[in-house]
C-alpha cells in the first residue's frame, strides 16, 4: 500500500511490541531484572509467609500472590578467616 508520494504506509500499531516501535528500554529492563535477581539470590533467603496453592490454567498463578518473607544473609567481615 502506498500513497501519492510512493511511500509505503502501515496502519498496524504495536506499542512496545516489536518492529519499528520496539521499546527502547526493554533491554535495560531485562538487565536490571537480572542484576536484581543476582543480588537477591546471593544475599537473601526467603520462605513462604503463608501456604499458597498454584493453579496452572491458562497460566501459572497463585490465588494469594505467593507472599514471601525475605531475610538478609549476614555478611562476614572482610579479612576474617
mmCIF file of the N, C-alpha and C atoms, coordinates in Angstrom:
data_MODEL
# 
_entry.id   MODEL 
# 
loop_
_atom_site.group_PDB 
_atom_site.id 
_atom_site.type_symbol 
_atom_site.label_atom_id 
_atom_site.label_alt_id 
_atom_site.label_comp_id 
_atom_site.label_asym_id 
_atom_site.label_entity_id 
_atom_site.label_seq_id 
_atom_site.pdbx_PDB_ins_code 
_atom_site.Cartn_x 
_atom_site.Cartn_y 
_atom_site.Cartn_z 
_atom_site.occupancy 
_atom_site.B_iso_or_equiv 
_atom_site.pdbx_formal_charge 
_atom_site.auth_seq_id 
_atom_site.auth_comp_id 
_atom_site.auth_asym_id 
_atom_site.auth_atom_id 
_atom_site.pdbx_PDB_model_num 
ATOM 1   N N  . UNK A 1 1  ? 0.843  -1.168  0.000  1.00 0.00 ? 1  UNK A N  1 
ATOM 2   C CA . UNK A 1 1  ? 0.000  0.000   0.000  1.00 0.00 ? 1  UNK A CA 1 
ATOM 3   C C  . UNK A 1 1  ? 0.889  1.232   0.000  1.00 0.00 ? 1  UNK A C  1 
ATOM 4   N N  . UNK A 1 2  ? 0.589  2.149   -0.832 1.00 0.00 ? 2  UNK A N  1 
ATOM 5   C CA . UNK A 1 2  ? 1.377  3.367   -0.902 1.00 0.00 ? 2  UNK A CA 1 
ATOM 6   C C  . UNK A 1 2  ? 0.486  4.581   -0.957 1.00 0.00 ? 2  UNK A C  1 
ATOM 7   N N  . UNK A 1 3  ? 1.101  5.725   -0.930 1.00 0.00 ? 3  UNK A N  1 
ATOM 8   C CA . UNK A 1 3  ? 0.344  6.958   -1.073 1.00 0.00 ? 3  UNK A CA 1 
ATOM 9   C C  . UNK A 1 3  ? 0.852  7.698   -2.301 1.00 0.00 ? 3  UNK A C  1 
ATOM 10  N N  . UNK A 1 4  ? 0.426  8.917   -2.492 1.00 0.00 ? 4  UNK A N  1 
ATOM 11  C CA . UNK A 1 4  ? 0.786  9.670   -3.693 1.00 0.00 ? 4  UNK A CA 1 
ATOM 12  C C  . UNK A 1 4  ? 2.295  9.867   -3.810 1.00 0.00 ? 4  UNK A C  1 
ATOM 13  N N  . UNK A 1 5  ? 3.019  9.919   -2.676 1.00 0.00 ? 5  UNK A N  1 
ATOM 14  C CA . UNK A 1 5  ? 4.463  10.131  -2.730 1.00 0.00 ? 5  UNK A CA 1 
ATOM 15  C C  . UNK A 1 5  ? 5.238  8.838   -2.942 1.00 0.00 ? 5  UNK A C  1 
ATOM 16  N N  . UNK A 1 6  ? 4.523  7.702   -2.989 1.00 0.00 ? 6  UNK A N  1 
ATOM 17  C CA . UNK A 1 6  ? 5.174  6.423   -3.223 1.00 0.00 ? 6  UNK A CA 1 
ATOM 18  C C  . UNK A 1 6  ? 5.737  5.789   -1.958 1.00 0.00 ? 6  UNK A C  1 
ATOM 19  N N  . UNK A 1 7  ? 5.478  6.360   -0.777 1.00 0.00 ? 7  UNK A N  1 
ATOM 20  C CA . UNK A 1 7  ? 5.977  5.823   0.486  1.00 0.00 ? 7  UNK A CA 1 
ATOM 21  C C  . UNK A 1 7  ? 4.964  4.825   1.022  1.00 0.00 ? 7  UNK A C  1 
ATOM 22  N N  . UNK A 1 8  ? 5.444  3.642   1.383  1.00 0.00 ? 8  UNK A N  1 
ATOM 23  C CA . UNK A 1 8  ? 4.546  2.619   1.930  1.00 0.00 ? 8  UNK A CA 1 
ATOM 24  C C  . UNK A 1 8  ? 4.066  3.038   3.309  1.00 0.00 ? 8  UNK A C  1 
ATOM 25  N N  . UNK A 1 9  ? 2.813  2.770   3.582  1.00 0.00 ? 9  UNK A N  1 
ATOM 26  C CA . UNK A 1 9  ? 2.232  3.107   4.880  1.00 0.00 ? 9  UNK A CA 1 
ATOM 27  C C  . UNK A 1 9  ? 1.694  1.837   5.519  1.00 0.00 ? 9  UNK A C  1 
ATOM 28  N N  . UNK A 1 10 ? 1.910  1.714   6.812  1.00 0.00 ? 10 UNK A N  1 
ATOM 29  C CA . UNK A 1 10 ? 1.418  0.570   7.560  1.00 0.00 ? 10 UNK A CA 1 
ATOM 30  C C  . UNK A 1 10 ? 0.532  1.098   8.675  1.00 0.00 ? 10 UNK A C  1 
ATOM 31  N N  . UNK A 1 11 ? -0.691 0.636   8.734  1.00 0.00 ? 11 UNK A N  1 
ATOM 32  C CA . UNK A 1 11 ? -1.625 1.134   9.741  1.00 0.00 ? 11 UNK A CA 1 
ATOM 33  C C  . UNK A 1 11 ? -1.618 0.287   11.004 1.00 0.00 ? 11 UNK A C  1 
ATOM 34  N N  . UNK A 1 12 ? -0.785 -0.769  11.073 1.00 0.00 ? 12 UNK A N  1 
ATOM 35  C CA . UNK A 1 12 ? -0.722 -1.600  12.269 1.00 0.00 ? 12 UNK A CA 1 
ATOM 36  C C  . UNK A 1 12 ? 0.054  -0.878  13.353 1.00 0.00 ? 12 UNK A C  1 
ATOM 37  N N  . UNK A 1 13 ? -0.527 -0.760  14.537 1.00 0.00 ? 13 UNK A N  1 
ATOM 38  C CA . UNK A 1 13 ? 0.112  -0.087  15.664 1.00 0.00 ? 13 UNK A CA 1 
ATOM 39  C C  . UNK A 1 13 ? 0.459  -1.125  16.718 1.00 0.00 ? 13 UNK A C  1 
ATOM 40  N N  . UNK A 1 14 ? 1.746  -1.251  17.037 1.00 0.00 ? 14 UNK A N  1 
ATOM 41  C CA . UNK A 1 14 ? 2.205  -2.238  18.011 1.00 0.00 ? 14 UNK A CA 1 
ATOM 42  C C  . UNK A 1 14 ? 3.083  -1.539  19.047 1.00 0.00 ? 14 UNK A C  1 
ATOM 43  N N  . UNK A 1 15 ? 2.499  -0.834  20.027 1.00 0.00 ? 15 UNK A N  1 
ATOM 44  C CA . UNK A 1 15 ? 3.344  -0.142  21.006 1.00 0.00 ? 15 UNK A CA 1 
ATOM 45  C C  . UNK A 1 15 ? 4.137  -1.135  21.842 1.00 0.00 ? 15 UNK A C  1 
ATOM 46  N N  . UNK A 1 16 ? 5.426  -0.924  21.981 1.00 0.00 ? 16 UNK A N  1 
ATOM 47  C CA . UNK A 1 16 ? 6.340  -1.752  22.753 1.00 0.00 ? 16 UNK A CA 1 
ATOM 48  C C  . UNK A 1 16 ? 6.362  -3.204  22.303 1.00 0.00 ? 16 UNK A C  1 
ATOM 49  N N  . UNK A 1 17 ? 5.805  -3.495  21.161 1.00 0.00 ? 17 UNK A N  1 
ATOM 50  C CA . UNK A 1 17 ? 5.675  -4.883  20.765 1.00 0.00 ? 17 UNK A CA 1 
ATOM 51  C C  . UNK A 1 17 ? 6.799  -5.394  19.904 1.00 0.00 ? 17 UNK A C  1 
ATOM 52  N N  . UNK A 1 18 ? 7.247  -4.641  18.964 1.00 0.00 ? 18 UNK A N  1 
ATOM 53  C CA . UNK A 1 18 ? 8.288  -5.124  18.076 1.00 0.00 ? 18 UNK A CA 1 
ATOM 54  C C  . UNK A 1 18 ? 8.321  -4.281  16.816 1.00 0.00 ? 18 UNK A C  1 
ATOM 55  N N  . UNK A 1 19 ? 9.153  -4.662  15.924 1.00 0.00 ? 19 UNK A N  1 
ATOM 56  C CA . UNK A 1 19 ? 9.261  -3.929  14.672 1.00 0.00 ? 19 UNK A CA 1 
ATOM 57  C C  . UNK A 1 19 ? 9.850  -2.544  14.891 1.00 0.00 ? 19 UNK A C  1 
ATOM 58  N N  . UNK A 1 20 ? 9.351  -1.588  14.148 1.00 0.00 ? 20 UNK A N  1 
ATOM 59  C CA . UNK A 1 20 ? 9.893  -0.232  14.225 1.00 0.00 ? 20 UNK A CA 1 
ATOM 60  C C  . UNK A 1 20 ? 9.522  0.469   15.525 1.00 0.00 ? 20 UNK A C  1 
ATOM 61  N N  . UNK A 1 21 ? 8.568  -0.066  16.268 1.00 0.00 ? 21 UNK A N  1 
ATOM 62  C CA . UNK A 1 21 ? 8.150  0.570   17.518 1.00 0.00 ? 21 UNK A CA 1 
ATOM 63  C C  . UNK A 1 21 ? 8.592  -0.233  18.747 1.00 0.00 ? 21 UNK A C  1 
ATOM 64  N N  . UNK A 1 22 ? 9.692  -0.949  18.631 1.00 0.00 ? 22 UNK A N  1 
ATOM 65  C CA . UNK A 1 22 ? 10.211 -1.737  19.741 1.00 0.00 ? 22 UNK A CA 1 
ATOM 66  C C  . UNK A 1 22 ? 10.593 -0.809  20.889 1.00 0.00 ? 22 UNK A C  1 
ATOM 67  N N  . UNK A 1 23 ? 10.237 -1.181  22.110 1.00 0.00 ? 23 UNK A N  1 
ATOM 68  C CA . UNK A 1 23 ? 10.507 -0.369  23.293 1.00 0.00 ? 23 UNK A CA 1 
ATOM 69  C C  . UNK A 1 23 ? 12.015 -0.163  23.446 1.00 0.00 ? 23 UNK A C  1 
ATOM 70  N N  . UNK A 1 24 ? 12.440 1.076   23.518 1.00 0.00 ? 24 UNK A N  1 
ATOM 71  C CA . UNK A 1 24 ? 13.864 1.391   23.624 1.00 0.00 ? 24 UNK A CA 1 
ATOM 72  C C  . UNK A 1 24 ? 14.461 0.918   24.944 1.00 0.00 ? 24 UNK A C  1 
ATOM 73  N N  . UNK A 1 25 ? 13.661 0.808   25.992 1.00 0.00 ? 25 UNK A N  1 
ATOM 74  C CA . UNK A 1 25 ? 14.177 0.427   27.300 1.00 0.00 ? 25 UNK A CA 1 
ATOM 75  C C  . UNK A 1 25 ? 14.027 -1.040  27.644 1.00 0.00 ? 25 UNK A C  1 
ATOM 76  N N  . UNK A 1 26 ? 13.566 -1.860  26.713 1.00 0.00 ? 26 UNK A N  1 
ATOM 77  C CA . UNK A 1 26 ? 13.309 -3.266  27.046 1.00 0.00 ? 26 UNK A CA 1 
ATOM 78  C C  . UNK A 1 26 ? 14.582 -4.010  27.439 1.00 0.00 ? 26 UNK A C  1 
ATOM 79  N N  . UNK A 1 27 ? 15.681 -3.781  26.768 1.00 0.00 ? 27 UNK A N  1 
ATOM 80  C CA . UNK A 1 27 ? 16.933 -4.462  27.099 1.00 0.00 ? 27 UNK A CA 1 
ATOM 81  C C  . UNK A 1 27 ? 17.483 -3.974  28.434 1.00 0.00 ? 27 UNK A C  1 
ATOM 82  N N  . UNK A 1 28 ? 17.344 -2.687  28.731 1.00 0.00 ? 28 UNK A N  1 
ATOM 83  C CA . UNK A 1 28 ? 17.773 -2.153  30.021 1.00 0.00 ? 28 UNK A CA 1 
ATOM 84  C C  . UNK A 1 28 ? 16.942 -2.769  31.146 1.00 0.00 ? 28 UNK A C  1 
ATOM 85  N N  . UNK A 1 29 ? 15.648 -2.901  30.935 1.00 0.00 ? 29 UNK A N  1 
ATOM 86  C CA . UNK A 1 29 ? 14.778 -3.513  31.942 1.00 0.00 ? 29 UNK A CA 1 
ATOM 87  C C  . UNK A 1 29 ? 15.178 -4.961  32.204 1.00 0.00 ? 29 UNK A C  1 
ATOM 88  N N  . UNK A 1 30 ? 15.521 -5.705  31.163 1.00 0.00 ? 30 UNK A N  1 
ATOM 89  C CA . UNK A 1 30 ? 15.962 -7.094  31.333 1.00 0.00 ? 30 UNK A CA 1 
ATOM 90  C C  . UNK A 1 30 ? 17.272 -7.160  32.123 1.00 0.00 ? 30 UNK A C  1 
ATOM 91  N N  . UNK A 1 31 ? 18.199 -6.259  31.830 1.00 0.00 ? 31 UNK A N  1 
ATOM 92  C CA . UNK A 1 31 ? 19.471 -6.218  32.542 1.00 0.00 ? 31 UNK A CA 1 
ATOM 93  C C  . UNK A 1 31 ? 19.253 -5.880  34.010 1.00 0.00 ? 31 UNK A C  1 
ATOM 94  N N  . UNK A 1 32 ? 18.411 -4.884  34.296 1.00 0.00 ? 32 UNK A N  1 
ATOM 95  C CA . UNK A 1 32 ? 18.135 -4.510  35.678 1.00 0.00 ? 32 UNK A CA 1 
ATOM 96  C C  . UNK A 1 32 ? 17.497 -5.663  36.451 1.00 0.00 ? 32 UNK A C  1 
ATOM 97  N N  . UNK A 1 33 ? 16.604 -6.403  35.828 1.00 0.00 ? 33 UNK A N  1 
ATOM 98  C CA . UNK A 1 33 ? 15.973 -7.540  36.488 1.00 0.00 ? 33 UNK A CA 1 
ATOM 99  C C  . UNK A 1 33 ? 16.997 -8.640  36.759 1.00 0.00 ? 33 UNK A C  1 
ATOM 100 N N  . UNK A 1 34 ? 17.910 -8.888  35.833 1.00 0.00 ? 34 UNK A N  1 
ATOM 101 C CA . UNK A 1 34 ? 18.944 -9.903  36.035 1.00 0.00 ? 34 UNK A CA 1 
ATOM 102 C C  . UNK A 1 34 ? 19.857 -9.526  37.199 1.00 0.00 ? 34 UNK A C  1 
ATOM 103 N N  . UNK A 1 35 ? 20.224 -8.251  37.310 1.00 0.00 ? 35 UNK A N  1 
ATOM 104 C CA . UNK A 1 35 ? 21.076 -7.791  38.408 1.00 0.00 ? 35 UNK A CA 1 
ATOM 105 C C  . UNK A 1 35 ? 20.336 -7.911  39.738 1.00 0.00 ? 35 UNK A C  1 
ATOM 106 N N  . UNK A 1 36 ? 19.063 -7.528  39.761 1.00 0.00 ? 36 UNK A N  1 
ATOM 107 C CA . UNK A 1 36 ? 18.249 -7.643  40.969 1.00 0.00 ? 36 UNK A CA 1 
ATOM 108 C C  . UNK A 1 36 ? 18.179 -9.095  41.435 1.00 0.00 ? 36 UNK A C  1 
ATOM 109 N N  . UNK A 1 37 ? 17.878 -10.016 40.527 1.00 0.00 ? 37 UNK A N  1 
ATOM 110 C CA . UNK A 1 37 ? 17.775 -11.429 40.886 1.00 0.00 ? 37 UNK A CA 1 
ATOM 111 C C  . UNK A 1 37 ? 19.112 -11.988 41.362 1.00 0.00 ? 37 UNK A C  1 
ATOM 112 N N  . UNK A 1 38 ? 20.204 -11.557 40.749 1.00 0.00 ? 38 UNK A N  1 
ATOM 113 C CA . UNK A 1 38 ? 21.543 -11.981 41.157 1.00 0.00 ? 38 UNK A CA 1 
ATOM 114 C C  . UNK A 1 38 ? 21.779 -11.632 42.624 1.00 0.00 ? 38 UNK A C  1 
ATOM 115 N N  . UNK A 1 39 ? 21.516 -10.383 42.998 1.00 0.00 ? 39 UNK A N  1 
ATOM 116 C CA . UNK A 1 39 ? 21.733 -9.956  44.378 1.00 0.00 ? 39 UNK A CA 1 
ATOM 117 C C  . UNK A 1 39 ? 20.732 -10.591 45.338 1.00 0.00 ? 39 UNK A C  1 
ATOM 118 N N  . UNK A 1 40 ? 19.504 -10.795 44.903 1.00 0.00 ? 40 UNK A N  1 
ATOM 119 C CA . UNK A 1 40 ? 18.506 -11.437 45.738 1.00 0.00 ? 40 UNK A CA 1 
ATOM 120 C C  . UNK A 1 40 ? 18.926 -12.864 46.083 1.00 0.00 ? 40 UNK A C  1 
ATOM 121 N N  . UNK A 1 41 ? 19.398 -13.601 45.102 1.00 0.00 ? 41 UNK A N  1 
ATOM 122 C CA . UNK A 1 41 ? 19.782 -14.992 45.318 1.00 0.00 ? 41 UNK A CA 1 
ATOM 123 C C  . UNK A 1 41 ? 21.043 -15.094 46.181 1.00 0.00 ? 41 UNK A C  1 
ATOM 124 N N  . UNK A 1 42 ? 22.015 -14.203 45.980 1.00 0.00 ? 42 UNK A N  1 
ATOM 125 C CA . UNK A 1 42 ? 23.273 -14.301 46.718 1.00 0.00 ? 42 UNK A CA 1 
ATOM 126 C C  . UNK A 1 42 ? 23.203 -13.732 48.136 1.00 0.00 ? 42 UNK A C  1 
ATOM 127 N N  . UNK A 1 43 ? 22.380 -12.722 48.383 1.00 0.00 ? 43 UNK A N  1 
ATOM 128 C CA . UNK A 1 43 ? 22.413 -12.004 49.646 1.00 0.00 ? 43 UNK A CA 1 
ATOM 129 C C  . UNK A 1 43 ? 21.196 -12.186 50.539 1.00 0.00 ? 43 UNK A C  1 
ATOM 130 N N  . UNK A 1 44 ? 20.193 -12.908 50.075 1.00 0.00 ? 44 UNK A N  1 
ATOM 131 C CA . UNK A 1 44 ? 18.974 -13.062 50.859 1.00 0.00 ? 44 UNK A CA 1 
ATOM 132 C C  . UNK A 1 44 ? 18.488 -14.503 50.799 1.00 0.00 ? 44 UNK A C  1 
ATOM 133 N N  . UNK A 1 45 ? 17.720 -14.880 51.801 1.00 0.00 ? 45 UNK A N  1 
ATOM 134 C CA . UNK A 1 45 ? 16.990 -16.139 51.744 1.00 0.00 ? 45 UNK A CA 1 
ATOM 135 C C  . UNK A 1 45 ? 15.526 -15.786 51.950 1.00 0.00 ? 45 UNK A C  1 
ATOM 136 N N  . UNK A 1 46 ? 14.650 -16.607 51.435 1.00 0.00 ? 46 UNK A N  1 
ATOM 137 C CA . UNK A 1 46 ? 13.235 -16.322 51.570 1.00 0.00 ? 46 UNK A CA 1 
ATOM 138 C C  . UNK A 1 46 ? 12.472 -17.592 51.861 1.00 0.00 ? 46 UNK A C  1 
ATOM 139 N N  . UNK A 1 47 ? 11.285 -17.404 52.456 1.00 0.00 ? 47 UNK A N  1 
ATOM 140 C CA . UNK A 1 47 ? 10.413 -18.516 52.805 1.00 0.00 ? 47 UNK A CA 1 
ATOM 141 C C  . UNK A 1 47 ? 8.974  -18.066 52.570 1.00 0.00 ? 47 UNK A C  1 
ATOM 142 N N  . UNK A 1 48 ? 8.095  -19.016 52.408 1.00 0.00 ? 48 UNK A N  1 
ATOM 143 C CA . UNK A 1 48 ? 6.684  -18.689 52.226 1.00 0.00 ? 48 UNK A CA 1 
ATOM 144 C C  . UNK A 1 48 ? 6.135  -18.059 53.498 1.00 0.00 ? 48 UNK A C  1 
ATOM 145 N N  . UNK A 1 49 ? 5.427  -16.969 53.370 1.00 0.00 ? 49 UNK A N  1 
ATOM 146 C CA . UNK A 1 49 ? 4.801  -16.317 54.516 1.00 0.00 ? 49 UNK A CA 1 
ATOM 147 C C  . UNK A 1 49 ? 3.556  -17.080 54.941 1.00 0.00 ? 49 UNK A C  1 
ATOM 148 N N  . UNK A 1 50 ? 2.878  -17.668 53.992 1.00 0.00 ? 50 UNK A N  1 
ATOM 149 C CA . UNK A 1 50 ? 1.702  -18.497 54.258 1.00 0.00 ? 50 UNK A CA 1 
ATOM 150 C C  . UNK A 1 50 ? 1.533  -19.461 53.097 1.00 0.00 ? 50 UNK A C  1 
ATOM 151 N N  . UNK A 1 51 ? 0.931  -20.612 53.337 1.00 0.00 ? 51 UNK A N  1 
ATOM 152 C CA . UNK A 1 51 ? 0.754  -21.589 52.251 1.00 0.00 ? 51 UNK A CA 1 
ATOM 153 C C  . UNK A 1 51 ? -0.087 -21.013 51.108 1.00 0.00 ? 51 UNK A C  1 
ATOM 154 N N  . UNK A 1 52 ? 0.285  -21.375 49.912 1.00 0.00 ? 52 UNK A N  1 
ATOM 155 C CA . UNK A 1 52 ? -0.451 -20.926 48.732 1.00 0.00 ? 52 UNK A CA 1 
ATOM 156 C C  . UNK A 1 52 ? -0.397 -22.043 47.697 1.00 0.00 ? 52 UNK A C  1 
ATOM 157 N N  . UNK A 1 53 ? -1.486 -22.307 47.034 1.00 0.00 ? 53 UNK A N  1 
ATOM 158 C CA . UNK A 1 53 ? -1.568 -23.382 46.057 1.00 0.00 ? 53 UNK A CA 1 
ATOM 159 C C  . UNK A 1 53 ? -1.633 -22.792 44.651 1.00 0.00 ? 53 UNK A C  1 
ATOM 160 N N  . UNK A 1 54 ? -0.739 -23.205 43.775 1.00 0.00 ? 54 UNK A N  1 
ATOM 161 C CA . UNK A 1 54 ? -0.713 -22.705 42.406 1.00 0.00 ? 54 UNK A CA 1 
ATOM 162 C C  . UNK A 1 54 ? -1.803 -23.356 41.573 1.00 0.00 ? 54 UNK A C  1 
ATOM 163 N N  . UNK A 1 55 ? -2.317 -22.607 40.604 1.00 0.00 ? 55 UNK A N  1 
ATOM 164 C CA . UNK A 1 55 ? -3.135 -23.207 39.558 1.00 0.00 ? 55 UNK A CA 1 
ATOM 165 C C  . UNK A 1 55 ? -2.508 -22.821 38.237 1.00 0.00 ? 55 UNK A C  1 
ATOM 166 N N  . UNK A 1 56 ? -2.648 -23.689 37.230 1.00 0.00 ? 56 UNK A N  1 
ATOM 167 C CA . UNK A 1 56 ? -1.853 -23.539 36.020 1.00 0.00 ? 56 UNK A CA 1 
ATOM 168 C C  . UNK A 1 56 ? -2.645 -23.270 34.745 1.00 0.00 ? 56 UNK A C  1 
ATOM 169 N N  . UNK A 1 57 ? -3.910 -22.994 34.851 1.00 0.00 ? 57 UNK A N  1 
ATOM 170 C CA . UNK A 1 57 ? -4.648 -22.742 33.610 1.00 0.00 ? 57 UNK A CA 1 
ATOM 171 C C  . UNK A 1 57 ? -5.303 -21.384 33.664 1.00 0.00 ? 57 UNK A C  1 
ATOM 172 N N  . UNK A 1 58 ? -5.165 -20.521 32.737 1.00 0.00 ? 58 UNK A N  1 
ATOM 173 C CA . UNK A 1 58 ? -4.419 -20.641 31.473 1.00 0.00 ? 58 UNK A CA 1 
ATOM 174 C C  . UNK A 1 58 ? -2.937 -20.327 31.621 1.00 0.00 ? 58 UNK A C  1 
ATOM 175 N N  . UNK A 1 59 ? -2.504 -19.886 32.803 1.00 0.00 ? 59 UNK A N  1 
ATOM 176 C CA . UNK A 1 59 ? -1.101 -19.634 33.075 1.00 0.00 ? 59 UNK A CA 1 
ATOM 177 C C  . UNK A 1 59 ? -0.875 -19.895 34.564 1.00 0.00 ? 59 UNK A C  1 
ATOM 178 N N  . UNK A 1 60 ? 0.379  -20.017 34.987 1.00 0.00 ? 60 UNK A N  1 
ATOM 179 C CA . UNK A 1 60 ? 0.672  -20.266 36.396 1.00 0.00 ? 60 UNK A CA 1 
ATOM 180 C C  . UNK A 1 60 ? 0.338  -19.017 37.202 1.00 0.00 ? 60 UNK A C  1 
ATOM 181 N N  . UNK A 1 61 ? -0.450 -19.201 38.251 1.00 0.00 ? 61 UNK A N  1 
ATOM 182 C CA . UNK A 1 61 ? -0.828 -18.085 39.111 1.00 0.00 ? 61 UNK A CA 1 
ATOM 183 C C  . UNK A 1 61 ? -1.053 -18.611 40.523 1.00 0.00 ? 61 UNK A C  1 
ATOM 184 N N  . UNK A 1 62 ? -0.973 -17.723 41.487 1.00 0.00 ? 62 UNK A N  1 
ATOM 185 C CA . UNK A 1 62 ? -1.200 -18.068 42.883 1.00 0.00 ? 62 UNK A CA 1 
ATOM 186 C C  . UNK A 1 62 ? -2.332 -17.192 43.410 1.00 0.00 ? 62 UNK A C  1 
ATOM 187 N N  . UNK A 1 63 ? -3.370 -17.792 43.996 1.00 0.00 ? 63 UNK A N  1 
ATOM 188 C CA . UNK A 1 63 ? -4.517 -17.008 44.464 1.00 0.00 ? 63 UNK A CA 1 
ATOM 189 C C  . UNK A 1 63 ? -4.141 -15.914 45.452 1.00 0.00 ? 63 UNK A C  1 
ATOM 190 N N  . UNK A 1 64 ? -3.161 -16.180 46.327 1.00 0.00 ? 64 UNK A N  1 
ATOM 191 C CA . UNK A 1 64 ? -2.757 -15.189 47.336 1.00 0.00 ? 64 UNK A CA 1 
ATOM 192 C C  . UNK A 1 64 ? -1.567 -14.346 46.879 1.00 0.00 ? 64 UNK A C  1 
ATOM 193 N N  . UNK A 1 65 ? -1.081 -14.585 45.675 1.00 0.00 ? 65 UNK A N  1 
ATOM 194 C CA . UNK A 1 65 ? 0.065  -13.831 45.166 1.00 0.00 ? 65 UNK A CA 1 
ATOM 195 C C  . UNK A 1 65 ? 1.411  -14.375 45.611 1.00 0.00 ? 65 UNK A C  1 
ATOM 196 N N  . UNK A 1 66 ? 1.441  -15.555 46.256 1.00 0.00 ? 66 UNK A N  1 
ATOM 197 C CA . UNK A 1 66 ? 2.644  -16.204 46.760 1.00 0.00 ? 66 UNK A CA 1 
ATOM 198 C C  . UNK A 1 66 ? 3.446  -15.273 47.682 1.00 0.00 ? 66 UNK A C  1 
ATOM 199 N N  . UNK A 1 67 ? 2.871  -14.881 48.820 1.00 0.00 ? 67 UNK A N  1 
ATOM 200 C CA . UNK A 1 67 ? 3.587  -13.981 49.740 1.00 0.00 ? 67 UNK A CA 1 
ATOM 201 C C  . UNK A 1 67 ? 4.812  -14.668 50.342 1.00 0.00 ? 67 UNK A C  1 
ATOM 202 N N  . UNK A 1 68 ? 5.918  -13.935 50.448 1.00 0.00 ? 68 UNK A N  1 
ATOM 203 C CA . UNK A 1 68 ? 7.157  -14.481 50.999 1.00 0.00 ? 68 UNK A CA 1 
ATOM 204 C C  . UNK A 1 68 ? 7.719  -13.551 52.068 1.00 0.00 ? 68 UNK A C  1 
ATOM 205 N N  . UNK A 1 69 ? 8.557  -14.110 52.933 1.00 0.00 ? 69 UNK A N  1 
ATOM 206 C CA . UNK A 1 69 ? 9.350  -13.335 53.892 1.00 0.00 ? 69 UNK A CA 1 
ATOM 207 C C  . UNK A 1 69 ? 10.792 -13.384 53.399 1.00 0.00 ? 69 UNK A C  1 
ATOM 208 N N  . UNK A 1 70 ? 11.448 -12.241 53.395 1.00 0.00 ? 70 UNK A N  1 
ATOM 209 C CA . UNK A 1 70 ? 12.825 -12.149 52.912 1.00 0.00 ? 70 UNK A CA 1 
ATOM 210 C C  . UNK A 1 70 ? 13.726 -11.786 54.085 1.00 0.00 ? 70 UNK A C  1 
ATOM 211 N N  . UNK A 1 71 ? 14.842 -12.512 54.231 1.00 0.00 ? 71 UNK A N  1 
ATOM 212 C CA . UNK A 1 71 ? 15.794 -12.272 55.304 1.00 0.00 ? 71 UNK A CA 1 
ATOM 213 C C  . UNK A 1 71 ? 17.174 -12.077 54.695 1.00 0.00 ? 71 UNK A C  1 
ATOM 214 N N  . UNK A 1 72 ? 17.869 -11.029 55.127 1.00 0.00 ? 72 UNK A N  1 
ATOM 215 C CA . UNK A 1 72 ? 19.218 -10.786 54.634 1.00 0.00 ? 72 UNK A CA 1 
ATOM 216 C C  . UNK A 1 72 ? 20.168 -11.802 55.254 1.00 0.00 ? 72 UNK A C  1 
ATOM 217 N N  . UNK A 1 73 ? 21.063 -12.341 54.445 1.00 0.00 ? 73 UNK A N  1 
ATOM 218 C CA . UNK A 1 73 ? 22.083 -13.263 54.919 1.00 0.00 ? 73 UNK A CA 1 
ATOM 219 C C  . UNK A 1 73 ? 23.208 -12.431 55.515 1.00 0.00 ? 73 UNK A C  1 
ATOM 220 N N  . UNK A 1 74 ? 23.627 -12.753 56.745 1.00 0.00 ? 74 UNK A N  1 
ATOM 221 C CA . UNK A 1 74 ? 24.702 -11.995 57.406 1.00 0.00 ? 74 UNK A CA 1 
ATOM 222 C C  . UNK A 1 74 ? 25.989 -12.116 56.603 1.00 0.00 ? 74 UNK A C  1 
ATOM 223 N N  . UNK A 1 75 ? 26.621 -10.991 56.360 1.00 0.00 ? 75 UNK A N  1 
ATOM 224 C CA . UNK A 1 75 ? 27.878 -10.968 55.626 1.00 0.00 ? 75 UNK A CA 1 
ATOM 225 C C  . UNK A 1 75 ? 29.039 -11.042 56.611 1.00 0.00 ? 75 UNK A C  1 
ATOM 226 N N  . UNK A 1 76 ? 30.054 -11.868 56.305 1.00 0.00 ? 76 UNK A N  1 
ATOM 227 C CA . UNK A 1 76 ? 31.232 -11.967 57.154 1.00 0.00 ? 76 UNK A CA 1 
ATOM 228 C C  . UNK A 1 76 ? 32.097 -10.745 56.938 1.00 0.00 ? 76 UNK A C  1 
ATOM 229 N N  . UNK A 1 77 ? 32.813 -10.351 57.993 1.00 0.00 ? 77 UNK A N  1 
ATOM 230 C CA . UNK A 1 77 ? 33.733 -9.219  57.892 1.00 0.00 ? 77 UNK A CA 1 
ATOM 231 C C  . UNK A 1 77 ? 34.850 -9.570  56.912 1.00 0.00 ? 77 UNK A C  1 
ATOM 232 N N  . UNK A 1 78 ? 35.274 -8.592  56.109 1.00 0.00 ? 78 UNK A N  1 
ATOM 233 C CA . UNK A 1 78 ? 36.372 -8.849  55.184 1.00 0.00 ? 78 UNK A CA 1 
ATOM 234 C C  . UNK A 1 78 ? 37.662 -9.022  55.954 1.00 0.00 ? 78 UNK A C  1 
ATOM 235 N N  . UNK A 1 79 ? 38.499 -9.944  55.544 1.00 0.00 ? 79 UNK A N  1 
ATOM 236 C CA . UNK A 1 79 ? 39.775 -10.179 56.180 1.00 0.00 ? 79 UNK A CA 1 
ATOM 237 C C  . UNK A 1 79 ? 39.748 -11.246 57.244 1.00 0.00 ? 79 UNK A C  1 
ATOM 238 N N  . UNK A 1 80 ? 38.557 -11.644 57.719 1.00 0.00 ? 80 UNK A N  1 
ATOM 239 C CA . UNK A 1 80 ? 38.464 -12.715 58.703 1.00 0.00 ? 80 UNK A CA 1 
ATOM 240 C C  . UNK A 1 80 ? 38.475 -14.058 57.995 1.00 0.00 ? 80 UNK A C  1 
ATOM 241 N N  . UNK A 1 81 ? 39.104 -15.043 58.597 1.00 0.00 ? 81 UNK A N  1 
ATOM 242 C CA . UNK A 1 81 ? 39.127 -16.376 58.004 1.00 0.00 ? 81 UNK A CA 1 
ATOM 243 C C  . UNK A 1 81 ? 38.620 -17.382 58.992 1.00 0.00 ? 81 UNK A C  1 
# 
